Amino acid sequence: MASSSDVLMPIIHQEHKSTSFLCGLEELPDDLLVNILCQLSDRLLVRCRCVCRTWNNLISNVCIPKAFAASPLCGLLYRGYKYGLSKNAFAGYIPYGQPLDLVPNNSQAFVNSYTALLPFENSPGDFCDCCSGLLLFVNLPILQFYVCNPVTKQCAAIPTSSAYAKPIHASLAFNPSESPHYKVFCIDRMCSHILNLHIFSSDVGKWVTHLFTHNLRIYGTPKIMRAIYLNGSIFVCATMLHMLIFSLSKEKSLSIELPEYKKHEYVAFFGVSKGCLYYSNHDNSILFLWRLEVNRWILMHNICFNDLAKDPFGSVLCQSHDFMIMPCALHPTSNIIFLWCPRMIISYHLDNHTIELICEMDKVSDILMGQYTVRVYTHWIGNLKDFN
């Protein structure tokens, strides 16, 4: 039986294109055509967008979002450093899972795939965020933001705005299963009881400023390490004790205490998995993972460090003289948490309690502040809108 690729190859190659064959396929119901197209590889699916306007619309609006919903985790982006060097910072990428056709499967090739797209000489500090296959960068001297898609080799320059004068944090929000449009949000002041939040939406192509008041005592200029957009709200770890939640639809803010903060050292991490917000911390003997439900923290998992020693690899790890652990990322679709240990990343499966070594770095390299700088990467083959 012929595969979908065998059936569609004659119309993908211009020299073999058959008008009658194409007309026959166009007579198929859309749902059947979508099922056929979704069987193609990413590379062929991208090429099929050029066949005609109908196919381009179906692939862009139906097939690609459907493919992204089943897209596997490709790897982890991180900011690293090398011991003893004056220019010691570097950007890195850790492949994860099975190699994909359009995604480079080694660290340097992946980093090169996006640095080649940027119109300025970037440094590791210019990387702001990664979300659902898109990467956010900023050229700090001119405060110019760029959104890149390494798979489609596109880079969109975000229109500048005089509203954000001194941004202290910028993040990216994108869920192609819900919308082909993304948001860039930028915080440029957070002192006293006032926060300026600037949001760029790719669907309208302009910035909108939101002014929020909050009830936390914040002195000076805070260093926001992570902010996450989820379900119409922005979540910010503003202090060691509290999280701020900003509802964009209601134009209101809410502060909630982080769970059991008095018992734990501040190695906090929070991220998203399966559409839910999680917070993790540990007290040097147990790692805790909470989920936020209706503004309340629910303890979902606790991982005893002694239990890690029951795993053959964990036993070796726990006996190391420099053993320590920090949560650094959550698998977006599976019950897996990624943990940083000195010069390595491991995964811990929350269901079967198994450990897997994901990456071991050389003796002079490590990941910088892993709980803040590691980002999960899943590829997206959709096109970026050009705002020029």
N, C-alpha and C positions, 0 to 999 in steps of 0.2 A: 504494500500500500504506500502511495506517495505521501511524503511529508508536506507540511504547509510550505516549507522553504522550496521544495521541488516544484510545487504548483505555482508559486508566485515569482520564481526567478525569471521567467520569460518577460514579465512586465517590468521588473526592476531594471533590467538591462535595456537601454534605449534601442540598441540595434535589433533586439528580438521582440520589441513591443508589438503586440497584436491588438488592434482596435476592437475587433470583434470579441476577443477573449476578455478585454477590459470591460466592455459593455456587458458581457455575461456575468462577470463578478459584481458589477454595479447593480445588477438586478437582484442580487441576494439580499435578504433582510439584514438590517444593520446589526442585529444581535448575532447572527450567524457569521457575518463578515468580521465582527469584532472578535469572536471566538477564534477564527482562523488567524487573524493578525496577531493576537496575543500569544500564539504558539511560536512566533518568530523570535530569533535572537534580538538583542538590543540593537546591534549594528544594522540588521536588515529592517527592523521596525523604523529606525531613523531614516533609512533610505526610502522606505515606502511612503513617507510623507510627501515626497516629491511627485508621486504618481498623478494626483489630481487634488482639487480642493476638497472634495468629499472625503477622500482618504486622509488628507491632512487634518481635517476637523475631527474625524473619528479617532485617529491615532492620538492627536494632541489632547482631546477633551475626554476620551474614554479609555483608550488602550494604555496610555502612559500612566494616568492615575491608578488604573487597575494593576498595572505592572509594579508600580511603586509600593502598593499595599502589600505585595508579596516579596518585595525586594529584601534580600538578606543584608546583614551587617557586613560592610566591606572592610572596615578597619578603624583604627583610632588615630586621630591627629593629636599631636602634643607639642609642647615647647620644652626643649631640652637644654642642657648645658654641659660643658666639658671642664673638668677640674684643671686648674693651673694655667688657663689660657686667658689672655687679655680680652680677646673677642670670643667669649666662650658660649654664647647663646646660639642655638640652632633650632630649626623647625624639623619635626620628624613625623613619620607615618608608620604605623604598625599594621600590616595586612592581617585580615582575620577571615577564616572560612575558606571556601572554595574560590579560586581566582575567577574573575569575570572578564568578559571579552573587552570591554571598554575602559577598565580600571587598571592602571599600572599596579603590578604585584610586588613592588619593592619600594622601600622608603624614598630613596633619592629620585627615582623616576616619577613617583607621585608628586613629590614636592616640586620637581621641575615642571610638571604638567600644569600647575597653577601659577608658578612664578613667571613662566613664559607669557602668561596672559596679561599680567599687570603692567601698566604703562609707566611704572617708576621702579627704581631699585629698592626692593622691600627688604626689611629685616624681620626677624621672628616677632618683634614687638608690634609689628603692623597688623598681625593676624588678630582679629577680634572674636570671631565666632564661626561655628559651622552648624548648619541645620538642614537636614533632609536633602543632602547632596549639593547645597550651596555654601559658599565660603564668603565671609565678610572681612574686608581689609580696610585700613584707613591710611592715607598718606598724611601723617600728622602735621608737617609744616604748613600745609594748605587746607587741612581738615576736609579732605576729599575722600568719600567712602566709595568702595567698589564691591560689587557682588560678582563672584566668579562661579562658573560651572565647569570643572575640569573635564567632564565627560564630553560635553558638546563644544568645548574649547571656546567659551564665550566669557566676556567680561563686560559688565554694565557699570558705567560711571553714574553714581547717584547724584542728582542735582544738589548743588550746595545750598546752604541756607545761612543767613546771618543770625538766625534765632539761637543756634547753639554756639556759644562763644568759647567755652572751655569744657568740653565734654569729659566726664570722669568715667563713663562707661558706655559701650555700644554693643548691642546684641542683634541677632537675626531671628525672625520667626517665619516658619514656612512649613506647611503641611499640604503637599500636592494631592493627597487623597481627598482633601476638602476644597481646595482652591488652587489655581495655577499662580496666584499672586502671593508675594511675600511682603514682609514688613521689616524695616530697620528701625529700632528704637534706641534713642540716645538720651542719657541723663547728663545734664550739664550743671546742675546745682542741687545740692541736698544738704542744707544746713538749717539750723533753727527748726522750724516746723513746716518748711516749704520745699517742694520738689518740682523742678521743671522737667517734663518728659516730652521729648520731641519724637514723633513717629512719622516715618516715610512709608507710604503704601504704593506698591508698584502698579496697582490697578488705576490709581488716579494720578500718579507721578508727581506728588508734591508732599511737603512736610506739613504736619499739623502739630501745634503745641498744646499740651495739657498741663494745667497748673493744679497740683495736688497739695493739700495740707495733711499733716500727720501728727501724731501725738507722742513721737519719740524724741528723747533728748539726744541730739547729735551735735557734737562739738567739732569745729574745724571742717575740713573737707574729707569725707570718708573715702576709703578705697573699696569700691564695690567689685568683688571678684567674680560674681556670677549673677545674672538676671535671666529669668525664663518667662517666655510668653506661653500661656496655656489657657484655652477656653475663654478667650476674651479678657484675660487679666494678666498682669505682669507681676511676677514674684521676685522679690529682692531680699537677700540677706543683708540687712542694713547695719546690724550690730551683732555682737557675739550672742545676744540674748533673744533677739526678735527677728521675725520676717515681716516685711511689708508687702501687702497685696493691693495692687491698684486695678480697680475695675474700670475699663475704658468706656463701657456702655453706660455705667451709672455715674461716672466721674467722681468716684468715692475711693477712699483708701481705708485699709484696715490693718492693724498690727496684731500679730499673734506670737506668743512665746514659742521659742524652739523647745522641743521636748527634753526634759531632764538635763538642762544645760549645766547645772551645778555639779553634776557627777562626772562630767567628761572633759577631757582636754579639748581645746578648740582645733580640731582637725575636721571640721564639718564639711559635708558635701551634700548637694542636692541636685536631683536630675529627674528626668521623665522616662517612664517605661509603661507601655500599654495604655497611654493616654492619662496616666496618673502621676502626680508629683510625689517624690520620695525625698526623705531627708535621712542622712546617715552620720553616725558619730561613734566613738568608742572610748572606753575608759582604761585602755591598755590591757584589758583581759577579755572583754566582750565587745563585739561590733554590733551595733543596733541599726535596724532599718525600719523607719516609720513611713506610713503613707498618709497623705492629707485627705481627709474626707469631711466635707462641709465645715471647713475651718477648724477641724480637730485632728490631732495626730493619733494614728492608730499603729501600735507596734505590730509589725508583720513578721519580722525575723530577728533573731539574735544569734550571732555566730561566736561561740566560745573559742578563743585562740588555742586552748588545749585540745579541742576537737579537731582542729586543723592538723594536729600531729598524728591523728589516726590515719590520714592519707599518706601513702609512701612519700610523695613529693613534699607534702606539708611537714612531715617529720623532719626531713632534711632542712627545710626552710626555717622551722621553729628553733632548730639547734644552732642556727647561724649566730655569730656574736653580734651582728648589727641588725638583728631581726626587728622589724617594725612594719606596721600595715596602715595604709590609708585608703579609704574608698575613693575611687576616681571616676567611675563611669558605670552606667546601667545599660544593659542590653535593651534596645528599644522594643523588642517583641518577645523576649524569653526571660525566664526567671534566673538571670545571671547577673552577678555584680562583678565588676573589674576592680582589682585591688592593686595598689602600688606598694611594692617593697623596694628596698634599695637596689637600684639598677635592674629592676625587672617589673613586668606587669603579669599578674596571674588572674585567672577567672575562677569564680566560685559559683557552682550551680546550687541554687537555693533549694531545689527539690531533692536531688540525690546526694548533695553534700560532697561533690567531687571537685578537685582542684586541677587546673590545667595551666601549664606555663605558656603564656602568649608571646612574651618577648623577653629576652635577656640581653642587656646592653653590654658594651665593652667596659673594661675596668675604669676608664676615665670619663665615662658619660653617665648621665642620669636624667630623669624627668624633673623639670622645675615645678614645684608646688602642684603635684599631680592631682590633688582634689579640686583644683581650679582650672588647670590648663588643658586637661585631656578632653577631647570631644569625639563622639561617635560619628562615623561617616557611613552613610548609605547613598548609593548613587542615584541620580535622577537624569533622565535623558530628554527632558523638556527644554524648550528654548527660552532664553532670557529676553525680556523686552529692552529695546534700546531707547534711551531717553534723550539722545542728542537730536 
